[in-house]
Amino acid sequence: MSQHVAIIGGGPAGATAAEHLAHAGARVTIYEDRPGWEKPCGGGLPFRAVQRYPFLTEAPAEHKAVHRAELVAPNADILHIELNRPLLIYSRSVLNQLLLHRAQQAGAQLIKDHIGGFSRQGARWKLQGRLAEYHADYLVLAAGARSLLRAQLATPFAYRDFMLTLGYYVPACDDVLRIQFFEGFEGYAWSFPRIDHLDVGICGKTCDSMAGLRLRLRRFVRSLGYSLPCEAAPVFSHLLPALTAESWNNLRLAGPGWALIGDAAGLVDPVTGEGIYFAMRSGELLAQALVSNAPETYPERVWREFGCRLALGARLTRLFYCEDFLGQPSTTRLVQFGTGSRTFLRLVGDLLEGSQSYAGLAGRLYRILGRTFIELAAHAAMRRAGLRSTTAWP
Ligand SMILES: Cc1cc2nc3c(=O)[nH]c(=O)nc-3n(C[C@H](O)[C@H](O)[C@H](O)COP(=O)(O)OP(=O)(O)OC[C@H]3O[C@@H](n4cnc5c(N)ncnc54)[C@H](O)[C@@H]3O)c2cc1C
């Protein structure tokens, strides 16, 4: 490939695209404002990511492998989950540095600069940096969720296409990944244990105010038994794409001479907010399309591999967080069913590990429904008989 590719943004999307392009012999430059910064993020990577990118466990970079999770229902019921395959929790600074290093090792150039804008000059692009002006044949925007540069290429996302997030880095140690659901609230609070601290945060659809989010988060931190950071304590905050079903339908990922990848493209799971894997994978899929001299195939590759499933997630979000099932919030039912049924618990574990997609979810639920209810009935009978008082399936 003889074209010079310019990538704006050196997060997981940009760095992965650059690595794969450079490996294939392309000339590629990453323009990154803050290389290897601690982007506000849980840094959680499900097993699916490790399967695709084994270097995530093999690399010497430090991460925490988490084998246990707890889901807490709005009514405070707790589901304890032993994960068959651990989740990896990375500090984002460590992960970003690792990915940028791999891109540079493969031959990509990294320029530390902020790109303020770009324009077409015939068949080429002119990028306006703070430090200099740059030129390229193909433009990749990997500048994340907050970048205003997106508006130069595609319709800007609407307010309702985001979740707000807030969080603290708590100086404590833990081995359990904890998730708290709230009644009628489209989002959740989390505590992700890292090597030497906890990443504790909350994400919520933009209908909740920042003050409302902060209040929920402070209650969550208190429920974990940690002393509360004072009002003025450093808080991280960032936008998380969570596209509506309508926005998925109208999503444009590429045009003549340009493409969007990662958060800049909106490629985040609208239910869980997971985006690192999809950022990396979209970067890799774009690189494959460009190297095959078929850039027009990139949107189709994304759609086929995971876009259609994330779009389905957008239809499930409100159902999952805000609707009732059998007279209780769906999230409470999820915790109760997982506690009382080994079969259902396996499904929840697979969702957490990333091996169960939304596409096959309805079918699997249908298949396991009968067995789940039998196990729930047996669990209830055992509890009445005093044989088991807590979680049925250790
Ligand atoms: C609070 C929070 C928690 C999250 N937790 C998780 C999680 O646990 N697991 C998970 O999978 N996902 C999580 N996500 C989502 C995840 O952070 C993103 O999906 C992922 O970072 C997307 O990668 P990216 O490369 O597309 O964008 P980013 O990681 O945002 O990288 C974009 C890069 O572009 C650079 N940049 C921006 N503008 C310019 C410019 N004009 N010039 C030069 N450089 C520029 C930025 O400095 C940045 O480094 C979370 C998100 C948030 C907000």
The ligand as an ORCA input file, in Angstrom:
! r2SCAN-3c Opt
* xyz 0 1
  C     -15.557      6.211     32.562
  C     -15.430      5.226     31.449
  C     -15.237      3.884     31.762
  C     -15.046      2.956     30.724
  N     -14.788      1.655     31.065
  C     -14.535      0.761     30.079
  C     -14.148     -0.565     30.397
  O     -13.996     -0.948     31.566
  N     -13.940     -1.436     29.368
  C     -14.078     -1.055     28.066
  O     -13.898     -1.895     27.168
  N     -14.421      0.215     27.743
  C     -14.626      1.126     28.703
  N     -14.902      2.425     28.373
  C     -14.890      2.807     26.949
  C     -13.447      2.986     26.459
  O     -12.781      3.899     27.306
  C     -13.436      3.498     25.017
  O     -14.348      2.754     24.257
  C     -12.054      3.382     24.374
  O     -11.113      4.177     25.049
  C     -12.129      3.833     22.920
  O     -10.836      3.888     22.359
  P     -10.534      4.952     21.207
  O      -9.138      4.717     20.788
  O     -11.599      4.926     20.191
  O     -10.665      6.378     21.912
  P      -9.830      7.003     23.111
  O      -9.330      5.966     24.014
  O     -10.686      8.090     23.677
  O      -8.563      7.644     22.396
  C      -8.670      8.802     21.605
  C      -7.315      9.490     21.610
  O      -7.345     10.571     20.691
  C      -6.578     11.643     21.224
  N      -7.081     12.878     20.598
  C      -8.342     13.374     20.674
  N      -8.435     14.479     19.930
  C      -7.209     14.676     19.371
  C      -6.716     15.671     18.499
  N      -7.487     16.648     18.042
  N      -5.414     15.596     18.132
  C      -4.604     14.601     18.585
  N      -5.048     13.622     19.413
  C      -6.343     13.663     19.785
  C      -6.856     11.571     22.721
  O      -5.800     12.175     23.462
  C      -6.946     10.075     22.957
  O      -5.730      9.534     23.383
  C     -15.102      3.376     29.372
  C     -15.318      4.710     29.076
  C     -15.466      5.633     30.096
  C     -15.677      7.073     29.743
*
